[in-house]
Each structure stands twice: as structure tokens, then as C-alpha cells.
């Protein structure tokens, strides 16, 4: 079969070849200076050890103990008996011979190899299927929570099964994609660059007037620090998207109890929650932006060390200046 690492022969042939390979008499056992490059032993250390010359190497590196080479081959194959092993010096492929164990063993090896190849695909299918049905279950629970228990059951019973199989798992996917839209950063960037926008749209000064202090600060600082942007956290996005329907339903029941329709109440509650949360986030980021903009690096003097470092030994190099 060409260059194959596994050669199956009969038991009698294998015994004959093993004698020819392992018998030191057939490969010059009477020669002096045989040296095993694995265990560094010689003929004087173990006179009964079987020697083999498995490659094209010459000199002292051409000889190796049969047992030592078997152990070294096992380490290189790492459990895969069909893996080819070559000499580390001359890169000659070792001729590894296996006895013929019969058709039953060959069949079991084929089955074992097939199972080993199919296992990753089966595992991936199980994971994907589990995620899909988890998304379907979450979508159904979300409909019951947003629309109402009775109304939600009625909607799902009267819907086409194909639409449910596609639409229900699309609910968590849509929530996650919507959560990834960082509209707060866009609004914050607009507010921080409103001087440039005001020049293009003068009517905007009536809504967002610019004070003289801001104009003076803008003239002094031509280059301002970039907008602080939180790194994308997959767990935070996932948790926020999954909890959004529940939070929207709770906010709607608490603050918009007068609305009778469950769907409308939940939608209004969700919009109110997103708006308030976004406003607080914009305010927080703006304050972080101002704090970073007013950051100063002080001289390393004894007074500054006593004032900012020794009073707060656990703090890092960035400390808060006292309020004047």
C-alpha cells in the first residue's frame, strides 16, 4: 500500500523478521562500540539486550535497544499507533511491523476510527441543537411574559409551526443584536462636538446653547481626550439582553399600571427603562470625560508625596486632588 506506517504480516513471518531485526548476531553483534542513543548504554551494561539498526545513521548513533526504541516510538505516537515516526538524526522513516490479528480486530479498529472522527461533529450538533431549543424556549417565555399568559398561548397556538420555529429563536438573537447598538456613545459624541454642529446648524444654539466658558475651554484645548468607551463585554451584553423583557414588564406594571394592554404596557416600560438608563450612562461617561480632561501630572516633590501618596498608600499613581 505504498509508504504506510503499518505493515501487517503473519505471525510466523513477524517472528522471523523480529529475530532478524532484533538479533544482535545478524547485525554485527560481535562489533565493538555499540551505543544506544536513547539510554546511553553499551554491550557491557546489558549483554542480553536486543539491538536494532532502524535507520541510515552510521557510527554510534546507528544502534539502539529494541525496548528503548519501542518506548521512544510510543512517546512520539502519543496513542496513535498508525502515526509515522522518523529518526531524529537522518529523518528516515522507521519500518514498524504489526502482527495480523484477524478480521475481527481490523473491523473493530475501523469502527473505532470512524467513531473517533464523527465524535466532534456529533458533539457540535448536540451543542447547536441545545442552543437552538434554549432560544426557542426563551422566545416562548418572553411572549408569555410580554403579551400575557392567555394571550401568548392563544397567539402561539394559532400561529404556523414553521413561523414559531423561526421566530421564537429570533427573539433572543434580536435582543442581543439590539443590545450591541451603542446609541449612548453616539449621543455623547454629538453633545461633545455640538460646537462644530452648531456652526452648521445655527438653530441648534436655541436648543443647546454654548456658554462662554466652553468656548474659552475649546480655544485653549484644541485636542481633547477621546470619548471614554467601555470595552465590549459579552457576558454583560448577554445578561442585559436576556433580562430586558423581564425588566420592561416590571417597569410597565409599576409605573404604567393604567395601561390595560399588556403588550403596550411592556413596550412603554421598556422604552422608559432604556431612556432613563441611557441618560444615566451618558451622564456618567460625560463626568468621566471631564475628569480625564482635567487630569494633571504633578511634580515628584516632597509636598506632593506627602499630600497625595502617603495619605493613601493603597491608591495607584492616579489620585484625586483635594477640593479647593
KEKE-3310 file (N, C-alpha, C; in steps of 0.2 Angstrom, whole numbers, plus 5000, padded with zeros to 4 digits):
npx = (5004:5010:5019:5017:5014:5010:5012:5005:5008:5010:5010:5020:5029:5031:5038:5050:5055:5056:5066:5077:5078:5080:5090:5106:5116:5114:5116:5129:5133:5145:5153:5162:5159:5145:5132:5118:5108:5097:5096:5109:5117:5129:5136:5142:5135:5122:5121:5112:5102:5092:5097:5094:5095:5088:5088:5097:5108:5125:5140:5141:5127:5119:5115:5103:5093:5080:5070:5071:5069:5056:5049:5052:5046:5033:5031:5032:5021:5010:4998:4992:4994:4996:5003:5016:5034:5050:5067:5076:5089:5093:5081:5075:5061:5054:5052:5039:5031:5017:5008:4997:4981:4969:4952:4942:4948:4953:4941:4935:4944:4942:4929:4931:4940:4931:4921:4929:4932:4919:4914:4918:4909:4896:4896:4897:4884:4875:4878:4874:4861:4856:4858:4849:4836:4835:4835:4822:4814:4816:4811:4798:4794:4796:4786:4775:4777:4777:4766:4756:4749:4738:4734:4747:4748:4737:4741:4752:4747:4738:4747:4758:4768:4780:4783:4784:4795:4805:4803:4803:4816:4823:4820:4828:4840:4838:4837:4850:4857:4851:4856:4869:4870:4877:4870:4871:4884:4884:4876:4882:4894:4889:4884:4897:4903:4896:4898:4904:4894:4885:4889:4886:4872:4864:4852:4852:4858:4848:4842:4853:4862:4879:4890:4900:4912:4914:4917:4929:4937:4937:4945:4957:4960:4964:4965:4956:4954:4950:4933:4927:4925:4917:4925:4919:4909:4905:4897:4890:4883:4875:4868:4861:4853:4845:4838:4831:4817:4810:4813:4807:4794:4791:4794:4784:4772:4773:4775:4766:4753:4740:4738:4730:4732:4743:4755:4757:4759:4771:4780:4780:4785:4798:4804:4804:4813:4825:4827:4829:4840:4850:4851:4857:4869:4875:4877:4886:4897:4900:4904:4916:4923:4925:4933:4944:4949:4953:4963:4979:4997:5008:5023:5036:5038:5042:5032:5020:5021:5019:5006:4998:5002:5007:4996:4986:4990:4987:4982:4984:4995:4987:4978:4965:4964:4963:4948:4947)
npy = (4994:5006:5020:5016:5017:5006:4989:4973:4957:4939:4929:4920:4925:4938:4934:4929:4940:4949:4942:4943:4957:4960:4952:4953:4946:4944:4957:4961:4958:4955:4966:4979:4993:4997:5008:5014:5026:5031:5026:5027:5016:5002:4987:4981:4985:4978:4963:4955:4962:4966:4972:4985:4991:5004:5014:5025:5030:5031:5025:5028:5031:5023:5012:5005:5000:4988:4988:5001:5009:5006:5011:5025:5027:5025:5037:5046:5044:5045:5038:5036:5023:5022:5032:5040:5038:5045:5045:5055:5060:5057:5057:5046:5035:5025:5007:5000:4986:4976:4962:4951:4952:4946:4947:4952:4960:4970:4975:4980:4990:4999:5003:5010:5020:5027:5031:5040:5050:5055:5059:5073:5080:5076:5080:5094:5096:5092:5103:5114:5111:5111:5124:5130:5125:5130:5144:5144:5140:5151:5162:5158:5159:5173:5179:5175:5182:5195:5198:5192:5178:5170:5177:5175:5161:5159:5166:5158:5146:5148:5151:5147:5132:5133:5146:5149:5141:5148:5161:5161:5158:5169:5179:5180:5182:5194:5203:5202:5208:5220:5225:5227:5239:5254:5267:5277:5281:5288:5299:5305:5309:5317:5328:5332:5337:5347:5360:5361:5356:5366:5376:5372:5371:5383:5385:5376:5381:5387:5377:5369:5379:5387:5390:5404:5400:5387:5390:5396:5386:5377:5384:5385:5371:5363:5350:5337:5323:5307:5300:5291:5275:5260:5244:5230:5219:5202:5194:5204:5210:5199:5196:5208:5209:5197:5200:5211:5210:5205:5216:5226:5222:5223:5236:5242:5237:5244:5258:5261:5257:5260:5257:5245:5235:5222:5221:5234:5240:5234:5237:5252:5252:5246:5256:5267:5262:5260:5273:5281:5273:5275:5289:5291:5283:5291:5303:5298:5294:5307:5314:5306:5309:5323:5322:5315:5324:5335:5330:5330:5329:5329:5337:5327:5330:5333:5338:5335:5321:5319:5324:5317:5304:5297:5299:5290:5276:5264:5268:5270:5277:5287:5299:5308:5325:5337:5346:5363)
npz = (5000:4997:5005:5020:5038:5045:5043:5040:5044:5044:5058:5059:5050:5056:5067:5062:5056:5067:5074:5064:5065:5078:5083:5089:5083:5069:5065:5066:5080:5085:5084:5091:5102:5101:5104:5113:5108:5116:5129:5132:5135:5133:5126:5137:5148:5147:5142:5136:5130:5116:5100:5087:5071:5065:5055:5043:5049:5054:5063:5080:5083:5075:5081:5093:5107:5106:5115:5121:5109:5106:5117:5115:5102:5106:5114:5104:5096:5104:5108:5095:5085:5072:5067:5059:5062:5063:5061:5072:5068:5055:5048:5043:5039:5051:5050:5055:5061:5063:5070:5061:5067:5063:5055:5064:5073:5065:5059:5071:5074:5063:5065:5078:5073:5065:5074:5081:5072:5069:5081:5085:5077:5080:5093:5091:5085:5095:5104:5096:5094:5107:5110:5101:5105:5117:5114:5108:5118:5127:5119:5118:5132:5133:5125:5132:5144:5140:5132:5139:5148:5144:5132:5125:5124:5116:5104:5100:5098:5087:5078:5063:5064:5057:5057:5071:5074:5068:5072:5086:5091:5086:5094:5106:5099:5092:5103:5108:5097:5097:5109:5107:5100:5102:5106:5116:5116:5103:5105:5116:5109:5100:5108:5114:5103:5099:5096:5084:5076:5079:5071:5058:5059:5064:5071:5081:5092:5099:5106:5112:5119:5119:5131:5137:5144:5139:5126:5128:5134:5124:5115:5121:5123:5110:5106:5112:5125:5119:5118:5132:5131:5135:5135:5125:5133:5133:5141:5149:5139:5135:5147:5149:5138:5139:5151:5148:5143:5155:5164:5158:5158:5172:5175:5167:5174:5186:5184:5174:5176:5173:5159:5150:5141:5139:5131:5126:5138:5142:5132:5133:5146:5144:5134:5143:5153:5145:5141:5153:5158:5148:5149:5162:5160:5150:5157:5166:5159:5153:5164:5167:5156:5158:5170:5166:5156:5164:5171:5179:5179:5192:5199:5206:5221:5238:5245:5237:5237:5251:5252:5242:5241:5253:5261:5255:5254:5247:5235:5218:5206:5201:5208:5218:5218:5231:5235:5232)
capx = (5000:5014:5023:5012:5017:5008:5013:5003:5011:5008:5013:5027:5033:5033:5043:5056:5058:5059:5073:5082:5079:5082:5095:5112:5121:5113:5118:5135:5134:5152:5156:5163:5157:5138:5130:5111:5107:5091:5098:5116:5120:5133:5135:5144:5129:5117:5123:5106:5098:5091:5099:5091:5098:5082:5088:5103:5113:5131:5143:5137:5120:5115:5112:5098:5090:5074:5065:5072:5066:5049:5047:5053:5041:5026:5031:5031:5015:5005:4992:4990:4999:4997:5007:5023:5039:5056:5074:5078:5095:5093:5074:5072:5055:5055:5048:5035:5028:5012:5006:4990:4977:4962:4947:4938:4951:4953:4934:4934:4949:4939:4924:4934:4942:4925:4918:4933:4931:4912:4913:4917:4903:4891:4896:4895:4877:4872:4878:4870:4854:4854:4857:4843:4830:4835:4832:4815:4811:4816:4807:4791:4793:4796:4780:4770:4778:4776:4759:4751:4749:4732:4735:4753:4746:4732:4745:4757:4743:4736:4752:4761:4773:4787:4785:4787:4802:4810:4803:4805:4824:4825:4819:4835:4845:4837:4838:4857:4860:4849:4860:4876:4870:4879:4867:4873:4890:4883:4873:4888:4899:4886:4884:4903:4905:4890:4901:4905:4887:4881:4891:4882:4865:4864:4846:4853:4860:4842:4841:4859:4867:4885:4892:4907:4917:4915:4921:4936:4940:4938:4950:4963:4962:4962:4964:4954:4955:4944:4927:4928:4921:4918:4926:4913:4909:4900:4893:4886:4878:4870:4863:4857:4848:4840:4834:4827:4809:4808:4813:4802:4787:4791:4793:4777:4767:4774:4774:4761:4748:4734:4738:4727:4735:4750:4760:4758:4762:4778:4784:4782:4790:4805:4807:4806:4819:4831:4829:4832:4847:4854:4853:4862:4875:4878:4879:4892:4903:4902:4908:4922:4927:4928:4938:4950:4951:4956:4969:4986:5003:5011:5030:5038:5041:5040:5025:5015:5021:5015:4999:4994:5004:5007:4989:4983:4996:4984:4980:4989:4998:4982:4974:4961:4966:4958:4944:4949)
capy = (5000:5012:5021:5016:5015:4999:4983:4968:4951:4933:4928:4916:4930:4943:4931:4928:4947:4951:4939:4946:4964:4961:4948:4956:4942:4946:4964:4963:4958:4955:4973:4983:5000:4998:5013:5016:5034:5033:5025:5028:5010:4999:4980:4979:4986:4973:4959:4951:4966:4966:4978:4986:4997:5005:5019:5025:5033:5027:5027:5026:5033:5018:5006:5007:4995:4987:4991:5009:5012:5005:5016:5031:5027:5026:5044:5051:5042:5048:5034:5034:5018:5022:5038:5038:5040:5045:5045:5062:5062:5056:5058:5040:5033:5018:5002:4997:4980:4974:4956:4951:4949:4944:4952:4954:4966:4975:4978:4985:4996:5003:5006:5014:5026:5030:5034:5045:5055:5058:5062:5080:5083:5074:5085:5101:5095:5092:5110:5119:5109:5113:5132:5132:5124:5135:5150:5143:5141:5158:5166:5157:5163:5180:5180:5174:5187:5202:5198:5189:5171:5168:5179:5172:5154:5159:5168:5153:5140:5150:5153:5142:5130:5135:5153:5148:5138:5153:5167:5161:5159:5175:5184:5182:5185:5201:5207:5203:5212:5227:5227:5229:5246:5259:5273:5282:5284:5292:5305:5309:5312:5323:5333:5335:5340:5352:5367:5360:5355:5372:5381:5370:5372:5389:5385:5371:5385:5389:5371:5368:5385:5385:5395:5407:5396:5381:5392:5398:5380:5374:5388:5383:5364:5361:5342:5334:5316:5303:5298:5285:5269:5254:5238:5226:5213:5198:5192:5210:5211:5194:5197:5214:5207:5192:5202:5217:5209:5205:5222:5230:5221:5225:5244:5244:5236:5248:5265:5262:5252:5262:5254:5239:5231:5220:5222:5241:5242:5232:5241:5258:5251:5245:5262:5271:5260:5261:5280:5283:5270:5278:5296:5290:5281:5297:5307:5295:5295:5314:5315:5303:5313:5329:5321:5314:5331:5339:5326:5333:5325:5333:5336:5322:5333:5330:5341:5331:5315:5319:5326:5313:5297:5295:5299:5285:5271:5259:5270:5269:5283:5292:5301:5314:5331:5340:5351:5369)
capz = (5000:4997:5011:5026:5044:5047:5039:5043:5041:5048:5065:5058:5046:5061:5072:5058:5055:5073:5075:5060:5066:5085:5085:5088:5079:5062:5063:5069:5087:5088:5083:5097:5102:5100:5109:5112:5109:5120:5136:5133:5137:5129:5127:5143:5153:5146:5136:5134:5127:5109:5097:5081:5067:5061:5050:5039:5053:5054:5069:5087:5083:5071:5086:5098:5110:5104:5120:5121:5103:5107:5121:5111:5097:5110:5116:5098:5093:5108:5107:5088:5083:5064:5066:5056:5066:5059:5065:5073:5066:5047:5046:5040:5042:5054:5047:5061:5059:5067:5068:5059:5072:5061:5053:5069:5076:5059:5059:5077:5073:5058:5069:5082:5070:5062:5079:5084:5068:5070:5088:5086:5073:5084:5099:5089:5083:5101:5107:5092:5095:5113:5110:5097:5108:5123:5111:5107:5125:5129:5115:5121:5139:5133:5123:5138:5149:5137:5129:5144:5148:5140:5125:5122:5122:5110:5098:5098:5096:5081:5073:5060:5067:5054:5059:5078:5074:5066:5075:5093:5092:5083:5099:5109:5094:5091:5109:5109:5092:5099:5115:5104:5097:5107:5105:5121:5113:5098:5108:5119:5104:5097:5113:5115:5097:5097:5094:5076:5073:5079:5066:5053:5061:5069:5075:5087:5098:5103:5110:5116:5119:5121:5136:5135:5147:5135:5120:5130:5135:5117:5111:5124:5122:5103:5105:5118:5125:5116:5122:5135:5128:5139:5131:5124:5137:5130:5147:5151:5133:5135:5153:5148:5133:5142:5156:5146:5143:5162:5167:5154:5161:5179:5175:5165:5179:5192:5183:5169:5178:5170:5153:5151:5136:5142:5126:5126:5144:5142:5127:5136:5151:5141:5132:5148:5156:5141:5141:5159:5159:5144:5151:5167:5157:5146:5162:5169:5154:5152:5170:5167:5151:5161:5175:5162:5153:5169:5174:5179:5182:5197:5200:5211:5226:5245:5247:5233:5240:5257:5251:5238:5241:5259:5264:5253:5251:5243:5229:5212:5204:5199:5214:5217:5221:5236:5233:5234)
cpx = (5004:5018:5018:5016:5016:5008:5011:5006:5009:5012:5020:5032:5036:5039:5050:5059:5060:5065:5078:5083:5083:5088:5102:5117:5120:5115:5125:5136:5141:5156:5157:5160:5150:5136:5123:5110:5101:5093:5105:5120:5124:5132:5137:5139:5124:5118:5117:5101:5098:5093:5095:5095:5092:5082:5095:5108:5119:5135:5140:5130:5116:5112:5108:5095:5083:5069:5065:5068:5059:5046:5047:5048:5034:5026:5029:5024:5009:4998:4990:4996:5000:5001:5014:5028:5046:5062:5075:5084:5095:5086:5072:5066:5056:5050:5045:5031:5023:5010:4999:4985:4970:4957:4943:4941:4952:4946:4933:4939:4946:4933:4926:4937:4937:4922:4922:4933:4924:4911:4913:4911:4897:4890:4894:4887:4873:4872:4874:4862:4851:4853:4850:4837:4830:4833:4825:4811:4811:4812:4799:4789:4792:4789:4775:4771:4776:4769:4754:4751:4744:4733:4741:4751:4742:4736:4749:4753:4740:4741:4755:4767:4780:4788:4787:4794:4807:4810:4805:4812:4826:4824:4825:4840:4844:4838:4846:4860:4858:4854:4867:4876:4871:4877:4869:4880:4889:4880:4878:4893:4896:4886:4891:4906:4900:4892:4902:4898:4883:4883:4887:4875:4864:4857:4847:4856:4854:4841:4846:4863:4873:4888:4899:4913:4919:4919:4928:4940:4941:4944:4957:4965:4960:4961:4962:4954:4949:4939:4928:4923:4922:4920:4920:4914:4903:4895:4888:4881:4873:4865:4859:4851:4843:4836:4830:4819:4806:4808:4808:4795:4786:4790:4786:4772:4768:4772:4768:4755:4741:4733:4735:4730:4742:4756:4762:4762:4770:4782:4785:4786:4797:4808:4809:4812:4825:4832:4832:4839:4852:4856:4858:4869:4879:4881:4886:4898:4905:4906:4915:4926:4929:4933:4945:4953:4955:4961:4975:4991:5007:5019:5031:5042:5039:5033:5019:5015:5018:5008:4995:4996:5004:5000:4985:4987:4993:4982:4985:4992:4993:4978:4970:4964:4961:4954:4946:4943)
cpy = (5006:5013:5021:5014:5009:4994:4977:4961:4945:4933:4925:4921:4935:4940:4931:4935:4950:4948:4942:4953:4964:4957:4951:4952:4943:4953:4966:4963:4958:4961:4976:4990:5002:5003:5015:5023:5036:5032:5026:5022:5007:4991:4978:4980:4981:4969:4955:4955:4966:4972:4979:4992:4999:5011:5019:5028:5028:5029:5024:5027:5028:5013:5009:5000:4994:4990:4998:5012:5011:5010:5023:5032:5028:5033:5048:5050:5045:5044:5032:5029:5018:5028:5036:5041:5040:5046:5053:5064:5062:5057:5052:5037:5026:5013:4998:4992:4978:4967:4956:4948:4946:4949:4955:4961:4971:4979:4983:4991:5001:5007:5011:5021:5030:5034:5040:5051:5059:5061:5070:5083:5082:5079:5092:5101:5096:5099:5114:5117:5112:5121:5134:5131:5128:5142:5150:5144:5148:5163:5164:5160:5170:5182:5180:5180:5194:5203:5196:5182:5168:5170:5176:5165:5154:5161:5162:5147:5142:5151:5146:5139:5132:5142:5153:5146:5143:5159:5167:5161:5165:5180:5186:5185:5192:5205:5208:5208:5220:5230:5230:5236:5251:5266:5279:5285:5289:5299:5309:5312:5318:5329:5336:5338:5345:5358:5366:5359:5362:5377:5379:5371:5377:5388:5380:5375:5387:5383:5369:5374:5383:5391:5398:5403:5390:5384:5394:5391:5377:5378:5386:5376:5362:5354:5340:5326:5313:5302:5292:5280:5263:5248:5233:5220:5208:5196:5198:5211:5206:5194:5202:5212:5202:5195:5208:5215:5209:5212:5227:5229:5223:5233:5246:5243:5241:5255:5266:5257:5254:5259:5247:5234:5229:5222:5229:5243:5240:5236:5248:5258:5250:5252:5267:5269:5261:5268:5282:5280:5273:5285:5295:5288:5287:5302:5305:5296:5302:5316:5312:5306:5319:5328:5319:5320:5335:5336:5330:5328:5330:5332:5331:5326:5331:5332:5337:5324:5314:5320:5320:5305:5294:5294:5293:5280:5266:5261:5270:5276:5289:5293:5307:5320:5334:5345:5358:5374)
cpz = (5000:5004:5017:5032:5047:5042:5043:5040:5046:5054:5064:5055:5051:5065:5068:5057:5061:5075:5071:5062:5073:5087:5084:5084:5072:5060:5066:5076:5090:5087:5090:5096:5100:5106:5108:5114:5113:5127:5138:5136:5132:5130:5134:5149:5153:5140:5133:5130:5119:5106:5090:5078:5062:5056:5047:5043:5053:5061:5075:5087:5079:5075:5091:5101:5107:5109:5121:5115:5103:5111:5118:5106:5100:5112:5110:5095:5097:5108:5100:5085:5075:5062:5064:5061:5062:5064:5066:5070:5058:5044:5042:5043:5045:5051:5053:5058:5064:5065:5065:5064:5070:5059:5058:5072:5071:5059:5065:5077:5068:5061:5074:5079:5067:5068:5082:5079:5068:5076:5088:5082:5077:5090:5097:5087:5090:5104:5103:5093:5102:5114:5106:5101:5115:5120:5110:5113:5128:5125:5117:5127:5138:5130:5128:5143:5146:5135:5135:5143:5143:5133:5122:5120:5116:5104:5096:5096:5089:5076:5069:5063:5064:5057:5067:5078:5072:5070:5083:5095:5090:5089:5103:5105:5093:5097:5110:5104:5094:5104:5112:5101:5103:5106:5110:5119:5108:5100:5112:5115:5101:5102:5114:5109:5094:5095:5086:5073:5074:5074:5059:5053:5066:5074:5081:5093:5102:5108:5115:5116:5122:5125:5134:5138:5143:5129:5122:5131:5129:5114:5115:5123:5115:5102:5112:5119:5122:5121:5125:5133:5132:5134:5131:5128:5135:5135:5149:5145:5134:5141:5152:5143:5135:5147:5154:5146:5151:5165:5164:5157:5168:5179:5172:5170:5185:5190:5178:5170:5175:5163:5153:5146:5138:5137:5126:5132:5145:5138:5130:5142:5149:5138:5137:5152:5152:5141:5147:5160:5154:5146:5157:5165:5153:5151:5165:5165:5153:5158:5170:5161:5154:5166:5171:5158:5158:5173:5173:5182:5186:5197:5206:5216:5233:5247:5243:5236:5247:5257:5247:5239:5248:5263:5261:5250:5247:5236:5224:5211:5203:5206:5213:5221:5226:5233:5236:5235)
residu = (UNK:UNK:UNK:UNK:UNK:UNK:UNK:UNK:UNK:UNK:UNK:UNK:UNK:UNK:UNK:UNK:UNK:UNK:UNK:UNK:UNK:UNK:UNK:UNK:UNK:UNK:UNK:UNK:UNK:UNK:UNK:UNK:UNK:UNK:UNK:UNK:UNK:UNK:UNK:UNK:UNK:UNK:UNK:UNK:UNK:UNK:UNK:UNK:UNK:UNK:UNK:UNK:UNK:UNK:UNK:UNK:UNK:UNK:UNK:UNK:UNK:UNK:UNK:UNK:UNK:UNK:UNK:UNK:UNK:UNK:UNK:UNK:UNK:UNK:UNK:UNK:UNK:UNK:UNK:UNK:UNK:UNK:UNK:UNK:UNK:UNK:UNK:UNK:UNK:UNK:UNK:UNK:UNK:UNK:UNK:UNK:UNK:UNK:UNK:UNK:UNK:UNK:UNK:UNK:UNK:UNK:UNK:UNK:UNK:UNK:UNK:UNK:UNK:UNK:UNK:UNK:UNK:UNK:UNK:UNK:UNK:UNK:UNK:UNK:UNK:UNK:UNK:UNK:UNK:UNK:UNK:UNK:UNK:UNK:UNK:UNK:UNK:UNK:UNK:UNK:UNK:UNK:UNK:UNK:UNK:UNK:UNK:UNK:UNK:UNK:UNK:UNK:UNK:UNK:UNK:UNK:UNK:UNK:UNK:UNK:UNK:UNK:UNK:UNK:UNK:UNK:UNK:UNK:UNK:UNK:UNK:UNK:UNK:UNK:UNK:UNK:UNK:UNK:UNK:UNK:UNK:UNK:UNK:UNK:UNK:UNK:UNK:UNK:UNK:UNK:UNK:UNK:UNK:UNK:UNK:UNK:UNK:UNK:UNK:UNK:UNK:UNK:UNK:UNK:UNK:UNK:UNK:UNK:UNK:UNK:UNK:UNK:UNK:UNK:UNK:UNK:UNK:UNK:UNK:UNK:UNK:UNK:UNK:UNK:UNK:UNK:UNK:UNK:UNK:UNK:UNK:UNK:UNK:UNK:UNK:UNK:UNK:UNK:UNK:UNK:UNK:UNK:UNK:UNK:UNK:UNK:UNK:UNK:UNK:UNK:UNK:UNK:UNK:UNK:UNK:UNK:UNK:UNK:UNK:UNK:UNK:UNK:UNK:UNK:UNK:UNK:UNK:UNK:UNK:UNK:UNK:UNK:UNK:UNK:UNK:UNK:UNK:UNK:UNK:UNK:UNK:UNK:UNK:UNK:UNK:UNK:UNK:UNK:UNK:UNK:UNK:UNK:UNK:UNK:UNK:UNK:UNK:UNK:UNK:UNK:UNK:UNK:UNK:UNK:UNK:UNK:UNK:UNK:UNK:UNK:UNK:UNK:UNK:UNK:UNK:UNK:UNK:UNK:UNK:UNK:UNK:UNK:UNK:UNK)
# end
